[in-house]
Amino acid sequence: MTSTRRLQVPLSVLDRSLTREGEPSGRALRETVRFAQQAEELGFSRFWVSEHHAVPGIAGSAPTVLAAAVASATSRIRVGTGGVMLPNHQPLVVAEQFGVLASLFPGRIDMGLGRSVGFTDGVRKALGVGKDAADGFSEQLSELLAYFDGTGTVRARPAEGLRVPPFILAVGSGAAVAAAHGLPLVIGAARDERRMREAIDLYRETFRPREAAAPSAPAIGAGPAAEPAGADARQGGWAGAAGLSGAPDGDGPTGGERGAAGPDGPAAYPAVPYVVVAVNAAVADSRERAELLQIPEAWSTAVSRTRGTFTPLLPPEKILSRVMSQKERAAFDAARQSQLWGTADEVADELASLVSRTGADELLLTLNTHDPADRLDSYRRLAEAAGVARRPVPLG
């Protein structure tokens, strides 16, 4: 029996290409591409990949390259980054990379952007950035978008004139930057929901449509408050132009094409706030089974917080059999607090409640299991319960 509470917002997928103990990194990348094909068949709206450098347990280090592989292997689902860490790159190069992607896969590319820099001094040195590089994120963002608008210091080809929807990850001052630039916000569902909702509220209150103002730095409190984007805004508005008003069934491009500008064409920027809430959610035939699925990632997160290294995923049984130190247990429990798990009905209802509490316009789901088959089964169950399932997808 599936939940009668159909989620009324698009559901998308974020995959970080986590590695598993004893397996080569290349296998995780190939799993990501295969998973994108499965997510498309299940009816999810987007598939995003991430950027992490020199992390033992994460193979996803070059998101635009991986996005190209994903887009080549799929035909309908929108493909993007969650995200490209802009301080690590020159804005011109990022514009050119997304320009190439959008030219090869018109109407299907999203440009998710973050402000994080390398996790360690060694990684930052190798990338050629300092610890304070994130402070210039807003200015870098202005430069990047100017290349698409044709107002940059040089002409970025083939990016100029293309409409690639940008999204801002809410890390540090990311929410303020998103509001000031009039761009969609991507924020993680945290164990401290009050702080998350405060950040969303501030984003909506200070949101300034980009057509009206495109500042180079956050202007907190400036401008009139904007109304939260609801179903009317999602249907036929910016999200509809970006192909997000339902499952991506269209036969042709739905946004991001050259020459589509104008009052009747798709827009790269929303006229109202648009909030994507990222959620780590696991579904199985029982709550107890679902709980096991997230243990590997929670443990790797705990190791990262206590030892400074995100390790490859271990089987849940191996983790549960070990004796954790007090510090490890605290970090492990903290990682678990931001995860949702249960049966399909339970998780679908929890997600619907989260949408109601936050006013989210979209949910970005993530799950990293030790066995990829368990991950696929979880997404299939949730897609069916949420009403987005398209057709059965074989395991493996």
Buried (B, 14 or more C-beta within 10 A) or exposed (E): EBBEBEBEBBBBBBBBBBBBBEEEBEBBBBBBBBBBBBBBBBBBBBBBBBBBBEBBBBBBBBBBBBBBBBBEBBEBBBBBBBBBBBBBBEBBEBBBBBBBBBBEBBBBBBBBBBBBBBBEEEBBEEBEBBEEBBEBBBEBBBBBBBBBBEEBEEEBEBBBBBBBBBBBBBBBBBBBBBBBBBBBBBBBBBEEEEEBBEBBBBBBBBBBBBEEEBBBBBBEEEBEEBEBBEEEBBEEBBBBBBBBBBBBEEEEBBBBBBEBBEEEEBBBBBBBBBBBBBBBBBBBEEBEBBBBBBBBBBBBBBBBBBEEEBBBBBBBEEBEEEEBEEEBEBBBEBBBEBBBBBBBBBBBBBBBEBBEEBBBBBBBBBBBBBBBEBBBBBBBBBBBBBBBBBEEBEEE
